[in-house]
Amino acid sequence: MQKYRAKLQRYTIILTIITLIVSGIFITCVLNNVSKMLLLTLLLLLFFALSSLISVIFMLYLPRLEKFLAKRRKQKKATDQKRP
């Protein structure tokens, strides 16, 4: 799991930057139109929840994906060595 931490930190930073940009857009919309504040707040919370869910799912499936790709590399290397 330690070799995935660097990748996870990079993806977490990218997700945080995207979340901050979208939240800034939502806050600007809220300041311009106060009547829609509740709806935009709920959308912002939904976006935070979805981004957290995406990062957790990615963190859980990254090791499995890496194992699958390593297995395919081994199979390809074995078939390449058998060919003359």
Secondary structure, 3 states (H helix, E strand, C coil): CHHHHHHHHHHHHHHHHHHHHHHHHHHHHHHHCHHHHHHHHHHHHHHHHHHHHHHHHHHHHHHHHHHHHHHHHHHHHHHHHHCC
